[in-house]
Amino acid sequence: MHRPWVMFALAAVLIGGCAKQSSSVSQSTSAGNAAGNVIKIGIDLPISGADASIGVPTQYGAQLAIKQANEKNLVPGFTFEADVLDDAVNGTHDPAQGAKNIETFGADPALLGVIGPFNSNVARAEIPLANSLLLPLISPSNTNPSLTKGPDALAMRKDHPDEITYFRVCTTDDIQGPAGAAYEYSKLGARRAYIVDDNETYGKGVADQWETAFKKLGGTILGHDHITKGQQDFHALLTRVASAHPDLVFFGGNTSTGGGLIRKQMPDAGLGATTYAGADGISDDQFLKDAGATADNVWVTVASVNASKLPAAAQFLKDYQAEYHQPVGPYSANSYAAASVLIHAIGEAVKANGGKAPTREQVLEQLRMTKDFPSVIGTFSFDQNGDTTNRIISFYEAVKDKWSFVTQQNFTGTQ
């Protein structure tokens, strides 16, 4: 693949298949101070199967931040260690596995925070556990708004309702969905759209946001259908879609939940020339592989900045290439930033604790106070909900077997 910011080595996919990727985890039930001079950072992502082409580069971003923190001795007297768990089962991200991973992380007293998860439905399963354990959880890519805002978010914090333990460094779908709808309406000229989603937290959520915004712009929604988990054959659905004569089909979901296969089967229903659009769930190389020759005329949003456009990310991009011999993925820089802010918070907590290993609660206190943190994806703070104040949406088009960057918009200061 040739996308300059999301080209992945297929060999990276091969690291998946086993849940554990690093050191063994202590089965102690204590969640107190880190033991000795080793502080562990958990990484929970889908790194096997169909999700690996986006999960593995995200993993690498966090691991690079941890490696460089040790090389630079960012927290004197302590060494960081990455502890990586796969939340994919049978090739697809799995909420139950994610919950098990959080329980495993929580049992290790040396582990003071987790980078992940990647998918919003996995986050929904993990957040209550992390809140119960007072375990810091920072996602590079969860975009569903209800994870941090409204009654759903509060319900997930039932053990410690007043304690924010979940944070994210990406823009949310109440921005991403409308941004995509506005682009496809104004720039692509779409007026009649048919929506299909995978009925998951992220997929249905971003599709609903896109639908509301598209209607407000004056667009017509011809139908909105949900596919079933594990579905492979979409011909009957696409025949129904074709009968409505849309000028655009919007998919809410991931490549692993059908995004690429739907595009591949569209020509069979006479929809080969119809524009296909989606959000960051299908912005990976696996989509291009699954869609094959039908990948052209596909447009996606990504809830993050294109790191290659930021001077602050230049050294990160060079270091990532040197370490992993492949360009970054769409959320590698986000993951690096998430790990960096966690490491910074741990360092501040060590200082506040007189040079001793801090508790998770002390790390959380520092995370909540994060203001104007300089990172490879720009300077950001965490707001009262744990969301980033840096809100950027990038736009890409699939052209001849590659993802081509089109533009990006800054929504910082909105909402």
C-alpha positions in Angstrom: 0.0 0.0 0.0 1.1 3.5 -0.7 -0.8 5.7 1.8 2.1 7.9 3.3 0.6 8.0 6.8 -1.2 4.7 7.0 0.9 2.1 5.2 1.4 -1.0 7.3 3.7 -3.9 6.8 1.6 -7.0 6.4 4.2 -8.9 8.4 3.0 -6.9 11.4 -0.3 -8.7 11.3 1.6 -11.9 12.1 2.3 -10.8 15.6 -1.3 -11.3 16.5 -3.0 -14.5 17.3 -1.9 -14.8 20.9 -3.3 -12.6 23.6 -0.1 -11.9 25.4 2.7 -9.9 23.7 5.1 -9.0 26.5 5.9 -9.8 30.1 3.8 -12.0 32.2 1.4 -10.2 34.5 1.3 -10.7 38.3 -1.9 -12.3 39.5 -1.8 -10.3 42.8 -5.1 -8.7 43.6 -3.5 -5.6 45.0 -3.8 -2.3 43.1 -1.4 -0.3 45.2 2.1 1.1 44.6 4.2 -0.1 41.7 6.6 -2.8 42.9 10.3 -2.0 42.9 11.6 0.4 40.2 9.6 -1.0 37.3 6.4 0.7 36.3 4.2 -1.1 33.8 1.9 0.5 31.2 -0.8 -1.7 29.7 -1.6 -1.6 26.0 -5.0 -3.0 25.1 -5.7 -3.1 21.4 -7.0 -5.5 18.6 -3.7 -6.8 17.2 -4.8 -9.9 15.4 -7.1 -10.8 12.5 -8.9 -8.2 10.5 -8.3 -5.4 13.0 -4.5 -5.9 13.1 -3.7 -3.6 10.2 -5.0 -0.7 12.3 -4.3 -2.1 15.8 -0.7 -3.0 15.4 0.5 0.4 14.2 -1.4 1.9 17.1 0.4 -0.5 19.5 3.7 0.6 18.0 3.0 4.2 18.7 2.6 3.6 22.4 5.6 1.2 22.6 7.8 3.8 21.0 6.8 6.4 23.6 7.6 4.0 26.4 11.0 3.0 24.8 12.0 6.6 24.4 10.9 7.5 28.0 13.4 4.9 29.2 16.1 6.2 26.9 15.6 9.7 28.0 15.3 8.7 31.7 12.1 10.8 31.9 11.2 9.5 35.3 14.6 9.1 37.2 14.8 6.0 39.3 12.1 4.1 37.3 12.0 2.0 34.2 8.8 1.7 32.1 7.7 -1.6 30.7 5.0 -2.2 28.1 2.5 -4.9 28.8 0.5 -5.7 25.7 -2.8 -7.6 25.5 -4.9 -8.4 22.4 -8.6 -7.7 22.7 -9.5 -9.4 19.4 -11.1 -12.8 19.4 -11.4 -14.8 16.1 -10.0 -11.8 14.3 -12.3 -9.1 15.6 -12.3 -6.8 18.6 -14.3 -8.3 21.4 -15.7 -6.4 24.4 -15.6 -9.5 26.7 -12.0 -10.0 26.0 -11.3 -6.4 26.6 -12.9 -6.6 30.0 -10.8 -9.7 30.8 -7.7 -7.7 29.8 -8.6 -4.9 32.2 -9.0 -7.4 35.0 -5.6 -8.8 34.2 -4.0 -5.4 34.2 -5.8 -4.4 37.4 -4.3 -7.5 39.2 -0.8 -6.2 38.6 0.3 -3.7 41.3 3.1 -2.5 39.1 0.8 -1.4 36.3 -0.3 2.2 36.7 -2.3 2.9 33.5 -3.5 1.5 30.2 -3.4 2.8 26.6 -6.5 1.7 24.8 -8.9 0.4 23.8 -9.3 1.1 20.1 -13.0 0.4 19.7 -15.8 2.1 21.4 -17.8 -1.0 22.2 -14.8 -2.5 23.9 -14.4 0.8 25.8 -18.0 0.4 27.0 -17.1 -2.9 28.6 -13.8 -1.7 30.0 -14.7 1.7 31.5 -16.8 0.4 34.4 -14.0 -2.0 35.4 -11.3 0.6 35.1 -13.4 3.0 37.2 -13.9 0.4 39.9 -10.1 -0.2 40.0 -9.3 3.5 39.7 -7.1 2.4 36.8 -6.2 5.2 34.3 -7.5 4.4 30.8 -6.4 6.6 27.9 -7.8 5.7 24.4 -6.1 6.9 21.2 -9.2 6.3 19.1 -12.6 5.8 20.9 -14.9 8.3 19.3 -18.4 7.5 20.7 -19.6 10.6 22.6 -21.6 8.7 25.2 -18.4 7.2 26.7 -17.6 10.5 28.4 -20.8 12.6 28.2 -24.4 12.2 29.4 -26.2 9.6 31.5 -24.5 6.6 29.8 -21.1 7.9 30.8 -22.2 8.4 34.4 -23.7 4.9 34.5 -20.4 3.5 33.6 -18.8 5.1 36.6 -21.2 3.6 39.2 -18.4 2.6 41.6 -16.8 6.0 41.6 -19.2 8.4 39.9 -17.3 11.5 40.7 -13.9 10.1 39.6 -12.9 10.5 35.9 -10.7 7.5 35.1 -11.2 7.3 31.3 -9.6 9.8 28.9 -9.1 10.0 25.2 -6.9 12.0 22.8 -9.2 11.8 19.7 -12.1 13.8 18.5 -15.6 12.4 19.1 -18.3 11.4 16.7 -20.6 14.3 17.5 -17.9 16.2 15.5 -16.7 13.5 13.1 -20.2 12.5 11.9 -21.4 16.0 11.0 -18.0 16.9 9.6 -18.2 13.9 7.2 -21.8 14.7 6.3 -21.0 18.3 5.5 -18.0 17.3 3.3 -20.0 14.7 1.4 -22.9 17.1 0.9 -21.0 20.2 0.0 -17.9 18.8 -1.7 -19.1 15.6 -3.2 -22.6 16.8 -4.0 -24.4 13.9 -2.3 -28.1 14.5 -1.9 -29.7 11.0 -1.6 -28.0 8.7 0.8 -28.6 5.2 2.1 -27.0 4.3 5.5 -25.8 0.9 6.6 -24.2 0.3 10.0 -22.8 -2.7 12.0 -25.1 -2.0 15.0 -22.1 -1.6 17.3 -21.5 1.3 19.7 -19.2 3.1 17.3 -20.7 2.1 14.0 -24.3 2.9 14.8 -23.3 6.0 16.8 -21.3 7.6 14.0 -24.0 6.6 11.5 -26.7 8.3 13.6 -24.6 11.5 13.9 -24.0 11.5 10.1 -27.7 11.0 9.4 -28.9 13.8 11.6 -26.4 16.2 10.1 -27.1 15.2 6.5 -30.8 15.8 7.0 -30.2 19.2 8.5 -28.1 20.1 5.4 -31.1 19.2 3.1 -30.1 15.7 2.2 -32.5 12.8 1.9 -32.0 9.5 3.8 -33.5 6.7 1.7 -33.0 4.0 4.3 -30.9 3.1 7.3 -30.2 -0.6 7.8 -28.2 -2.6 10.4 -26.1 -5.7 9.5 -25.6 -8.6 11.8 -22.4 -9.7 13.6 -20.3 -12.0 11.4 -22.4 -11.3 8.2 -20.5 -11.9 5.0 -23.1 -11.9 2.3 -24.7 -8.5 1.7 -26.3 -9.0 -1.8 -29.9 -9.0 -0.6 -29.3 -5.8 1.4 -27.5 -4.1 -1.5 -30.3 -5.1 -3.9 -32.7 -3.2 -1.6 -30.2 -0.3 -1.5 -29.9 -0.2 -5.2 -33.7 0.0 -5.7 -33.7 3.3 -3.8 -31.2 4.8 -6.3 -28.8 6.6 -3.8 -26.0 8.7 -5.0 -24.0 7.8 -1.8 -23.9 4.8 0.6 -22.6 5.6 4.1 -21.3 2.8 6.2 -21.0 3.1 10.0 -18.6 0.5 11.4 -15.3 -1.1 11.0 -13.5 -3.0 8.2 -13.6 -6.1 10.4 -17.4 -5.8 10.8 -18.1 -5.7 7.0 -17.0 -2.3 5.7 -14.8 -3.6 2.9 -16.9 -6.6 1.9 -20.0 -4.3 1.4 -18.0 -2.1 -0.9 -16.7 -5.2 -2.8 -20.2 -6.5 -3.3 -21.8 -3.2 -4.4 -21.1 -3.7 -8.1 -23.0 -7.0 -8.1 -26.1 -4.9 -7.3 -25.4 -2.2 -9.8 -23.8 0.1 -7.3 -20.3 0.0 -8.6 -20.2 3.7 -9.6 -22.0 4.9 -6.4 -19.9 6.9 -3.9 -19.1 5.1 -0.7 -18.3 6.9 2.5 -17.5 6.1 6.1 -15.6 7.2 9.2 -12.3 6.1 10.6 -13.4 2.5 11.2 -12.7 1.8 7.6 -9.6 3.9 7.2 -7.2 1.0 7.3 -5.2 -1.0 4.7 -7.4 -4.0 5.4 -10.3 -2.1 3.9 -8.3 -1.6 0.7 -7.5 -5.3 0.6 -11.0 -6.4 1.2 -12.6 -4.0 -1.3 -9.9 -4.7 -3.9 -10.6 -3.1 -7.2 -13.8 -1.4 -5.9 -11.9 0.7 -3.3 -11.9 3.8 -5.6 -14.4 6.6 -4.9 -14.4 5.9 -1.2 -14.2 8.8 1.3 -13.5 8.6 5.0 -13.0 10.9 8.0 -10.4 10.2 10.7 -10.9 11.7 14.2 -7.3 12.9 14.4 -4.8 15.2 12.9 -2.6 14.0 10.0 0.7 13.9 11.9 2.8 14.4 8.7 1.3 17.9 8.5 2.6 18.9 11.9 6.2 20.1 12.4 5.9 18.8 16.0 5.5 15.3 14.7 8.5 15.3 12.3 10.9 13.6 14.7 8.3 11.1 15.8 7.7 10.1 12.2 11.4 9.6 11.6 11.8 7.6 14.8 8.8 5.4 14.1 10.1 4.6 10.6 13.5 3.8 12.0 12.1 1.5 14.7 9.4 -0.3 12.8 10.5 0.1 9.2 7.0 1.3 8.1 5.1 4.6 8.0 2.7 5.3 10.8 -0.9 4.2 11.0 -3.9 6.6 11.4 -3.7 6.4 15.2 0.0 5.7 15.8 0.7 9.4 16.7 -2.4 9.5 18.9 -1.2 6.4 20.8 2.3 7.9 21.1 0.6 11.1 22.6 -1.6 9.0 24.9 1.4 7.1 26.3 3.4 10.3 26.5 0.8 12.1 28.6 0.4 9.1 30.9 4.2 8.9 31.4 4.2 12.6 32.2 1.4 12.2 34.7 3.3 9.3 36.3 6.5 11.4 36.5 4.6 14.3 38.2 3.0 11.8 40.6 6.4 10.4 41.5 7.6 14.0 42.2 4.6 14.7 44.3 5.1 11.4 46.2 8.7 12.3 47.2 10.4 10.2 44.5 8.5 7.0 45.4 6.3 5.0 43.2 2.9 6.6 43.1 -0.5 5.0 43.4 -3.0 4.8 40.5 -5.1 7.4 42.3 -2.1 9.8 42.3 -1.6 9.3 38.6 -5.2 10.0 38.0 -5.0 13.2 39.9 -2.2 14.3 37.6 -4.0 13.3 34.5 -7.1 15.3 35.5 -4.9 18.4 35.9 -3.4 18.0 32.4 -3.3 21.4 30.8 -1.6 22.5 27.5 0.4 19.3 27.1 2.7 19.6 24.1 2.5 16.5 22.0 3.1 15.1 18.5 -0.6 15.7 17.7 -0.6 19.2 19.0 -1.0 20.9 22.4 -4.1 19.6 24.3 -5.7 19.6 27.7 -8.3 17.1 29.2 -11.6 18.7 29.9 -13.9 17.9 32.8 -15.1 14.8 31.0 -11.7 13.5 30.1 -12.0 14.5 26.5 -9.2 16.2 24.6 -9.6 19.9 23.8 -7.8 19.4 20.5 -10.5 18.5 18.0 -9.3 17.9 14.4 -10.9 15.8 11.6 -8.9 14.6 8.6 -10.4 13.6 5.3 -9.1 10.9 2.9 -10.0 9.4 -0.4 -9.2 5.9 -1.7 -7.5 6.2 -5.0 -5.9 3.3 -6.9 -5.2 1.1 -3.9 -4.1 3.8 -1.5 -5.5 6.3 0.9 -4.8 9.9 -0.2 -5.0 12.8 2.2 -7.4 15.5 1.1 -7.7 18.1 3.9 -8.3 18.5 7.6 -10.4 20.8 9.7 -9.9 22.1 13.2 -13.0 22.1 15.4 -11.2 23.2 18.6 -13.4 25.5 20.6 -16.6 24.0 19.4 -19.2 22.3 21.6 
